[in-house]
Amino acid sequence: MKSLLLIFLIAVTVQARALSIYYAAGQPPTENIPAESPLCYKFQVANIEEQLNKLKIKYPNLYDAQTIKNDDGSRSLLAKRKSESGEEFNYFYSESPQVCNAYQQTRLNDQTQNNITLSLDQRKMILEKAGIFLKNFENEKEYLDIAKSLDIRKVDLNSDTVPEYIIVINHHSYSGIIGRSFFVISQKENTYNVLLDNYVDGGKDDILVDQDSSNNWKNIIAARNAGPQYSHRYTYSYDGSKYIESKCTKVDDDTKKIIGDNCAFEEPTSSTATSIPTGSTSAQPKPGIHPCDLETQGMMNVLKNRQDGISMEEYLLLNKPKKPEITPQDRYRISSEENQRSIEKAKRMTEAWKQGSEAARDMEARLAAEDRLYVSPVMTELAMREQKYQMQLKMQEIAAVIYQSKDPQQTIVRIREKCLTDAGLDKATPIHPEIAAQINKDQNPLIGPIPARSP
């Protein structure tokens, strides 16, 4: 009888640990979609309090956290946090699949309403107010194509119940190396006024309405890519008649932290060829740090998240890598680099011709040889960016293996040994001391210290 009671209690405990919870993320899931709540992610926790503790551990700056009781008796968790750059994130979890799905549907509907539908005549009127007139085009079709391409968001920037419009022109005539044109336009009765005329890299998703205000009008933030790992966030404030740039911050794309307040773009400083051997290891962060060391550091971070109670689904979602793109600044740097090299080669050929045709032929052959050996610093940087993205994709696969392993520490050892063996190194090669120090500083004491090789 006691054995049956014990089995019953164990079964009840296991069932309690297997509570399903639903998460309304920024975008609905595209795979492993739960049939009962297709707009939300589904994972397992003991209870909603456990999920709140996980959030508090991962985000110490969490605020406005509250648990509410739904009409069906289930509970939902709401919380907020702000990144160091000021971007606000909302979290919504629910024990009820129906409640989560309804919440997500409402949120997505609100987003859809932002991209409103206007008649072609209204769009043409907005273009004219933005200084874009039919008379400036050779044919009406291109003008109408521009009008149809407008992405239009309706927002109330000054809380007077009369909407303003944030408009992005998604047409090649107004998209170029510096990005896409966008406008902020106010409407009063039948009159439209342009409050801001600027540009943005991607589109409407790169334009944010800030919670902070100036002269009772909410600030506008436009994000632009500015380098391989960071972007610029320009804040525009209302000065009483229009929006003007008031601040610019440099933000790390990975951590979302502010890393500077100087947004001046630095042009390439060297106009001469940089000889980087084809097999260069310059993509490594520091001499002696092998990619297997970085992979091990990533695996230990996965293990720490697992021990902290972060679910596999949540970890993979929060650490999903973003595919790198060639930004307008990249294109400018490539073009500038090519122009500088062309100018330099022209000067050298001119000097050679002064010495005669034979010297000119020798110089032409020499320049051709240099071209074959030349490795562009900008292209090398782009290759490093792609290499980092591929490592992040691989780490996603490794993270799933570690989460599903019954003995994750042994799994990490096996993966590291394979990495070292594939690289032609001894599988017992110790980790670089700098990486070992970082791991030992960040890890849970239960993991134990990581041995490091001698510098």
C-alpha positions, 0 to 999 in steps of 0.5 A: 500500500505504501509503495502504491501511495509513493508511486502516486505521489511521484506521478503527481509531482511529475505531472506538476513539473510538466505544466505547459506555459505559452509565450507571446513573442515578437513574432508567432512561431514558424515551426513546432506550432502548438495547435491549441495556441498557434500564435504562441510558443509552448514550453514546460515549467513547474508553475508561473512563479518559476517562469517569473524567477527565470526572468528575474535571474536573466533580467535583473532590471525587470519591472512591472511584473504581475501575475493576473487571474484569467476568467477561466481560472488560469493565470498570466504573467506580465512584465517589462524591461528596458535595454540600456539603449532605452528600448522597451520589451514586454513579456506575456506568458499564460497558463491558458493557450486561449488567453495567450492566443487572444493576447497575441492576436490583439497585439498583431492586429494593433501592428496591422492597423499601424500599416493603414490603407489609404486611397490613391488620391490620399497617397498622392496628396501626401506625396505632394505635401512631402514635395514629390510632384507628378510634374517632376516625373517623365510618366505618371506610372512611376509616380503612381508606383511610388504612391502605392509603395508607401508604408504608412503608420498612424500614430498619435504623437501629441495625445490630441486624438488626431493621428500623425503619419510616419511614412516610408517610401519603398521605391527605388527612386527614393532608396539608395546608398544612404537608405530609404526616405521617410517622413513624419506628417501631421494632419489638421482638417485637410492640411498636411504638414511635414514635421520630419524628412529623413532616411532610414536603412531598412524600413518602418521597423527601424523607426520607433516612437519613444515614450519620452517627449519634447514639448508634449510630442513623443520623440522619434527614433530612427535606427541605421546600421553603422558597422559590422557589430553596431548601429546608430540610433538617432533621436528626433525631438519636436522643437515647437514646429518640426522634429530636429535631431537631438541625440545620437547613440551608438548601440551594440547589435548583440548586447543592445547596450549603448557603447558611445554617443559619437555617431560620426562616421569614420572613413577608411584611413589608408589608401594603400594596399594591405597585404593579408595572406589568404590563410590569415587568422586575423579573424580571431579576436586575439592571438592564441585563442582558437575557435574551439576555445570560443565554441567551448565558452559558448557551450558553457554559457548554454550549460549555465542557462540550462542550470538557471532554469532557462528552457531550450525553446526560450534560449534558442529564441533569445539567441537566434542569430541575425543574418548579416547584411551589407549596409550602406556604410559598407557599400560606401567603404568598398567604393571609397577603397576602390576609388583610392586604389584606382587613384594610387595606381593611376599616379604610379602609372603616370610616374612610370610613363615618364620613365618610358614605355618599358618602365610603364610595362613593368609597372603594369605587371607589378600592379597586376601582381599586387591586385592578385595578392591584395585582400580588401580590409572591408571585404575581410571584415565582411567575411569575419561577419559571415564567419561569426554568423555561421558560428552562431548558427552552429552554436544553436545546433550545439545548444539543442544537443546540450539541452537534450543531453542527460549528461550535458557536461560530458557532451561538452567534453565530447564536442570540444574533443571533436573540434580539436581533433578536426582542427588537427590538435590534440584532443586534450589541448587545454583552453586558452587562459583568457577564455578559461578566466572568463568562463570561471568568472561567469559560471555557476560554482557547481560546474567547477573551474576550467583548467587553462593552458600556460600562456 
